Amino acid sequence: MLLIATFAIAFGAPAPALADNAPAQVLVFQSDDPTAPAMSSITGELRESVRVGWSGPVTFKLEFLDLSWFDTPDYARELRRFYRAKYSSYHPGVIVALRLDVLRVVLDLRRELWSGVPVLFLSEDRSAALAVPAAPDVTGIWLDYAWLRTAESALRLLPDTREVALVMGASPWERARHDGIARDLGPLADRVALLDLARLPLAELDRRLAALPENAIVLFDTFYMDGAGDRFVGLQAFERVRAQTQRPFFSVHGVGLGKGIVGGEIVDYRRVGRDLGGLTLRLLGGESATSIPIRAADANALAFDARELALFRIPEDRLPPGAEVHFRVPSFWDLYRRWAAGAAIAVTLQTTLIAGLVIERRRRGRAQAMSDAVLASMVGFVAVVDKTGVMHRTNRAWARASREGAPGPLDRVAEGESYLGAFRRAAAAGDAGAGRVIELVEGVLAGRDVEGTVEYRHDGAERWTEVRARRLSWKDGGAVVSHFDVTGRKRAESQARESLSALSHLNRVAAMGELASSIAHEINQPLSAVLTSAQAAEILLRRAAPDVAQVSAAVEEIVAGARRAGQVIRRMRVLLKKGEAQRERCDLNEAAREVARLVGNDALLRGATIALELAPDLPAVRGDAVQLQQVALNLISNALDAVSGRPYGDRRVIVRTARADGRVALVVEDSGEGGAMDDLERFFEPFFTTKSEGLGLGLCICRSIAAAHGGRLWAERAPAGGVAARLELPGEAVQEER
């Protein structure tokens, strides 16, 4: 065992604690082959523990020093030179050294590269771990390899044992471990003969193991190199020597459990990794390494392999108290208990089963009759199809489909034929609605959907059909497909949309009528400017020497006034026009500005101010610009009515736009008295109004327009005491996803 007598430890400022969700970087140095079972168990559990316990991202870097095979000053010097070059600009949060000879290299590197970074080490020996000089940023754990307790457990299981053979490798690291293990086993010398088979060439070891007497057991440690210098990876050497003798093997290494050892007080290397992971999380969280004492790893367990116990005829009642038994081979009763009991019960129930089958047949007949009656009474055209799309059963309406003149593929497919085949032929002929039905039914049959509904217009006919498909809940799969004629409903919906459009147009006309005086004043201003400029130009032109510059300026003012008047007329025409709704990209900011300009003079006449607080880079929405302007006009007009009773100077209306979780919001807030909280939702009911001359349809229409655009419109109490009407619409990206 390596004892570290002194280290040149660089004392630096402690590394700052990371925020809970900050990226964490952990640098792990290991000596053994990373693919070796023990090392892979430790590093795997260490990585997983930190990944689960740390709320932010974690980056692990693993370095393999290979010190078990190469432990020369030249090799160590080249290692340090390589890592100084590799990590000159890398600053980890925690460094983990998985052995004391690795710690020596890590501390030298830290002095030059990572001052103040906490170091967590793993030692194979208690005395060596406690011999590490104290430092404010170094802590660790040691592994308690309980060789004596493992040997005593073996002697308890096999009390006739007279010889104990110690087998281990001859690498520099294993040579350093040998004396400590031999010293731990010293108290057994007065009970059994201790046979030291360490450091032997593998051929000689095979010969010695084959000659072991029947009353001998083997204690196996690691085996990275034999006495002849041949090297081994993982459990290669163990598998070789285990085949040379039929004597029981015991070990303190948990990786051998299940691979050929009987057991012992093992070190569970997965628990070692979890213990290291917990300490790493504490150091990443900012806890000082000085406050964490160097201690034994919480990783030991008395564990045994039930298969090896049975092989060497060791009764389990000899096991020490608290021992765990793994890999039990189930008995015949454990394996076939249900089968045996089932066979006995089957014989007893055979007669009852036959009688039950007769009764069940009668019940099935009644159930079939009931099923036929239910299917026959179902509304619409109903068919049951199997998982391939072939129709097994249909109701009577389906059978009469051709006689009733059902359009589309429905009248060209019957029981036993392919439902999907008929619709595929229709789709190939150009019927787009048939393609949608195929997509729905195939999705249900494939299990992607439980149920679904599509509506389609029959090719070349003013007929609409709703198709519903629902997956059958039975082992063979399939689906129930229903066709309903919804032509009447679709016509009613079309008429309702037309009525809403007409009512919306009337609402806009009424709103423009209320603004007539304001609009007349706004038009009168540019027309007066045009008249004044024209008269001035006429006077200038009558002079003997007209001033061309002044005349040109007057003409420019005439043109500007005419354009201003034209803009007012254009805005009025846009809001007053009637037509089908148009879906296009709309800018809520521009809609708010247009409406604010339109009602600007009305606000001045009322002594109110309209403040625009428009969000920059507001996403566009897709919809009808005129309808959205109508909503803004209604909300702003209602807000102006609400503040009309306030004193001058307190009549304020704020129009703001904002982003709201992927949606776009338009808020109109007034400084009025505000209605009762119970009335806020009633504002949107048809024919509810607080105005003596109002009809109570404006806000109801506005909410319908919002719903048609996939949005919401509601009212809430404003911070200033008035009412804030809020319109939220999906942004253009969200609408396109739909």
Secondary structure in CASP SS format (residue, H / E / C, confidence):
PFRMAT SS
TARGET T0000
AUTHOR 0000-0000-0000
METHOD secondary structure of the structure
MODEL  1
M C 1.00
L C 1.00
L C 1.00
I C 1.00
A C 1.00
T C 1.00
F C 1.00
A C 1.00
I C 1.00
A C 1.00
F C 1.00
G C 1.00
A C 1.00
P C 1.00
A C 1.00
P C 1.00
A C 1.00
L C 1.00
A C 1.00
D C 1.00
N C 1.00
A C 1.00
P C 1.00
A E 1.00
Q E 1.00
V E 1.00
L E 1.00
V E 1.00
F E 1.00
Q E 1.00
S C 1.00
D C 1.00
D C 1.00
P C 1.00
T C 1.00
A C 1.00
P H 1.00
A H 1.00
M H 1.00
S H 1.00
S H 1.00
I H 1.00
T H 1.00
G H 1.00
E H 1.00
L H 1.00
R H 1.00
E H 1.00
S H 1.00
V H 1.00
R H 1.00
V H 1.00
G H 1.00
W C 1.00
S C 1.00
G C 1.00
P C 1.00
V E 1.00
T E 1.00
F E 1.00
K E 1.00
L E 1.00
E E 1.00
F E 1.00
L C 1.00
D C 1.00
L C 1.00
S C 1.00
W C 1.00
F C 1.00
D C 1.00
T C 1.00
P H 1.00
D H 1.00
Y H 1.00
A H 1.00
R H 1.00
E H 1.00
L H 1.00
R H 1.00
R H 1.00
F H 1.00
Y H 1.00
R H 1.00
A H 1.00
K H 1.00
Y C 1.00
S C 1.00
S C 1.00
Y C 1.00
H C 1.00
P C 1.00
G C 1.00
V E 1.00
I E 1.00
V E 1.00
A E 1.00
L E 1.00
R C 1.00
L H 1.00
D H 1.00
V H 1.00
L H 1.00
R H 1.00
V H 1.00
V H 1.00
L H 1.00
D H 1.00
L H 1.00
R H 1.00
R H 1.00
E H 1.00
L H 1.00
W C 1.00
S C 1.00
G C 1.00
V C 1.00
P C 1.00
V E 1.00
L E 1.00
F E 1.00
L E 1.00
S E 1.00
E C 1.00
D C 1.00
R H 1.00
S H 1.00
A H 1.00
A H 1.00
L H 1.00
A C 1.00
V C 1.00
P C 1.00
A C 1.00
A C 1.00
P C 1.00
D C 1.00
V E 1.00
T E 1.00
G E 1.00
I E 1.00
W E 1.00
L C 1.00
D C 1.00
Y C 1.00
A C 1.00
W H 1.00
L H 1.00
R H 1.00
T H 1.00
A H 1.00
E H 1.00
S H 1.00
A H 1.00
L H 1.00
R H 1.00
L H 1.00
L C 1.00
P C 1.00
D C 1.00
T C 1.00
R C 1.00
E E 1.00
V E 1.00
A E 1.00
L E 1.00
V E 1.00
M C 1.00
G C 1.00
A C 1.00
S C 1.00
P H 1.00
W H 1.00
E H 1.00
R H 1.00
A H 1.00
R H 1.00
H H 1.00
D H 1.00
G H 1.00
I H 1.00
A H 1.00
R H 1.00
D H 1.00
L C 1.00
G H 1.00
P H 1.00
L H 1.00
A H 1.00
D H 1.00
R C 1.00
V C 1.00
A E 1.00
L E 1.00
L E 1.00
D E 1.00
L C 1.00
A C 1.00
R C 1.00
L C 1.00
P C 1.00
L H 1.00
A H 1.00
E H 1.00
L H 1.00
D H 1.00
R H 1.00
R H 1.00
L H 1.00
A H 1.00
A C 1.00
L C 1.00
P C 1.00
E C 1.00
N C 1.00
A E 1.00
I E 1.00
V E 1.00
L E 1.00
F E 1.00
D C 1.00
T C 1.00
F C 1.00
Y C 1.00
M E 1.00
D C 1.00
G C 1.00
A C 1.00
G C 1.00
D C 1.00
R E 1.00
F C 1.00
V C 1.00
G C 1.00
L C 1.00
Q H 1.00
A H 1.00
F H 1.00
E H 1.00
R H 1.00
V H 1.00
R H 1.00
A C 1.00
Q C 1.00
T C 1.00
Q C 1.00
R C 1.00
P C 1.00
F E 1.00
F E 1.00
S C 1.00
V C 1.00
H E 1.00
G H 1.00
V H 1.00
G H 1.00
L E 1.00
G C 1.00
K C 1.00
G C 1.00
I E 1.00
V C 1.00
G E 1.00
G E 1.00
E E 1.00
I E 1.00
V E 1.00
D C 1.00
Y H 1.00
R H 1.00
R H 1.00
V H 1.00
G H 1.00
R H 1.00
D H 1.00
L H 1.00
G H 1.00
G H 1.00
L H 1.00
T H 1.00
L H 1.00
R H 1.00
L H 1.00
L H 1.00
G C 1.00
G C 1.00
E C 1.00
S C 1.00
A H 1.00
T H 1.00
S H 1.00
I C 1.00
P C 1.00
I C 1.00
R E 1.00
A E 1.00
A C 1.00
D C 1.00
A C 1.00
N E 1.00
A E 1.00
L E 1.00
A E 1.00
F E 1.00
D E 1.00
A H 1.00
R H 1.00
E H 1.00
L H 1.00
A H 1.00
L H 1.00
F C 1.00
R C 1.00
I C 1.00
P C 1.00
E H 1.00
D H 1.00
R H 1.00
L C 1.00
P C 1.00
P C 1.00
G C 1.00
A C 1.00
E E 1.00
V E 1.00
H E 1.00
F C 1.00
R C 1.00
V C 1.00
P C 1.00
S C 1.00
F H 1.00
W H 1.00
D H 1.00
L H 1.00
Y H 1.00
R H 1.00
R H 1.00
W H 1.00
A H 1.00
A H 1.00
G H 1.00
A H 1.00
A H 1.00
I H 1.00
A H 1.00
V H 1.00
T H 1.00
L H 1.00
Q H 1.00
T H 1.00
T H 1.00
L H 1.00
I H 1.00
A H 1.00
G H 1.00
L H 1.00
V H 1.00
I H 1.00
E H 1.00
R H 1.00
R H 1.00
R H 1.00
R H 1.00
G H 1.00
R H 1.00
A H 1.00
Q H 1.00
A H 1.00
M H 1.00
S H 1.00
D H 1.00
A H 1.00
V H 1.00
L H 1.00
A H 1.00
S H 1.00
M C 1.00
V C 1.00
G C 1.00
F E 1.00
V E 1.00
A E 1.00
V E 1.00
V E 1.00
D C 1.00
K C 1.00
T C 1.00
G C 1.00
V E 1.00
M E 1.00
H E 1.00
R E 1.00
T E 1.00
N C 1.00
R H 1.00
A H 1.00
W H 1.00
A H 1.00
R C 1.00
A C 1.00
S C 1.00
R C 1.00
E C 1.00
G C 1.00
A C 1.00
P C 1.00
G H 1.00
P H 1.00
L H 1.00
D H 1.00
R H 1.00
V C 1.00
A C 1.00
E C 1.00
G C 1.00
E C 1.00
S E 1.00
Y H 1.00
L H 1.00
G H 1.00
A H 1.00
F H 1.00
R H 1.00
R H 1.00
A H 1.00
A H 1.00
A H 1.00
A C 1.00
G C 1.00
D C 1.00
A H 1.00
G H 1.00
A H 1.00
G H 1.00
R H 1.00
V H 1.00
I H 1.00
E H 1.00
L H 1.00
V H 1.00
E H 1.00
G H 1.00
V H 1.00
L H 1.00
A C 1.00
G C 1.00
R C 1.00
D C 1.00
V C 1.00
E E 1.00
G E 1.00
T E 1.00
V E 1.00
E E 1.00
Y E 1.00
R E 1.00
H C 1.00
D C 1.00
G C 1.00
A C 1.00
E C 1.00
R C 1.00
W E 1.00
T E 1.00
E E 1.00
V E 1.00
R E 1.00
A E 1.00
R E 1.00
R E 1.00
L C 1.00
S C 1.00
W C 1.00
K C 1.00
D C 1.00
G C 1.00
G C 1.00
A E 1.00
V E 1.00
V E 1.00
S E 1.00
H E 1.00
F E 1.00
D E 1.00
V C 1.00
T H 1.00
G H 1.00
R H 1.00
K H 1.00
R H 1.00
A H 1.00
E H 1.00
S H 1.00
Q H 1.00
A H 1.00
R H 1.00
E H 1.00
S H 1.00
L H 1.00
S H 1.00
A H 1.00
L H 1.00
S H 1.00
H H 1.00
L H 1.00
N H 1.00
R H 1.00
V H 1.00
A H 1.00
A H 1.00
M H 1.00
G H 1.00
E H 1.00
L C 1.00
A H 1.00
S H 1.00
S H 1.00
I H 1.00
A H 1.00
H H 1.00
E H 1.00
I H 1.00
N H 1.00
Q H 1.00
P H 1.00
L H 1.00
S H 1.00
A H 1.00
V H 1.00
L H 1.00
T H 1.00
S H 1.00
A H 1.00
Q H 1.00
A H 1.00
A H 1.00
E H 1.00
I H 1.00
L H 1.00
L H 1.00
R H 1.00
R C 1.00
A C 1.00
A C 1.00
P C 1.00
D C 1.00
V H 1.00
A H 1.00
Q H 1.00
V H 1.00
S H 1.00
A H 1.00
A H 1.00
V H 1.00
E H 1.00
E H 1.00
I H 1.00
V H 1.00
A H 1.00
G H 1.00
A H 1.00
R H 1.00
R H 1.00
A H 1.00
G H 1.00
Q H 1.00
V H 1.00
I H 1.00
R H 1.00
R H 1.00
M H 1.00
R H 1.00
V H 1.00
L H 1.00
L H 1.00
K C 1.00
K C 1.00
G C 1.00
E C 1.00
A C 1.00
Q C 1.00
R C 1.00
E E 1.00
R E 1.00
C E 1.00
D C 1.00
L H 1.00
N H 1.00
E H 1.00
A H 1.00
A H 1.00
R H 1.00
E H 1.00
V H 1.00
A H 1.00
R H 1.00
L H 1.00
V C 1.00
G H 1.00
N H 1.00
D H 1.00
A H 1.00
L H 1.00
L H 1.00
R H 1.00
G C 1.00
A C 1.00
T E 1.00
I E 1.00
A E 1.00
L E 1.00
E E 1.00
L C 1.00
A C 1.00
P C 1.00
D C 1.00
L C 1.00
P C 1.00
A C 1.00
V E 1.00
R E 1.00
G E 1.00
D C 1.00
A H 1.00
V H 1.00
Q H 1.00
L H 1.00
Q H 1.00
Q H 1.00
V H 1.00
A H 1.00
L H 1.00
N H 1.00
L H 1.00
I H 1.00
S H 1.00
N H 1.00
A H 1.00
L H 1.00
D H 1.00
A H 1.00
V H 1.00
S C 1.00
G C 1.00
R C 1.00
P C 1.00
Y C 1.00
G C 1.00
D C 1.00
R C 1.00
R E 1.00
V E 1.00
I E 1.00
V E 1.00
R E 1.00
T E 1.00
A E 1.00
R E 1.00
A E 1.00
D C 1.00
G C 1.00
R E 1.00
V E 1.00
A E 1.00
L E 1.00
V E 1.00
V E 1.00
E E 1.00
D E 1.00
S C 1.00
G C 1.00
E C 1.00
G C 1.00
G C 1.00
A C 1.00
M H 1.00
D H 1.00
D H 1.00
L C 1.00
E C 1.00
R H 1.00
F H 1.00
F H 1.00
E C 1.00
P C 1.00
F C 1.00
F C 1.00
T C 1.00
T C 1.00
K C 1.00
S C 1.00
E C 1.00
G C 1.00
L C 1.00
G C 1.00
L C 1.00
G H 1.00
L H 1.00
C H 1.00
I H 1.00
C H 1.00
R H 1.00
S H 1.00
I H 1.00
A H 1.00
A H 1.00
A H 1.00
H C 1.00
G C 1.00
G C 1.00
R E 1.00
L E 1.00
W E 1.00
A E 1.00
E E 1.00
R E 1.00
A C 1.00
P C 1.00
A C 1.00
G C 1.00
G C 1.00
V E 1.00
A E 1.00
A E 1.00
R E 1.00
L E 1.00
E E 1.00
L E 1.00
P E 1.00
G C 1.00
E H 1.00
A H 1.00
V H 1.00
Q H 1.00
E H 1.00
E H 1.00
R C 1.00
END
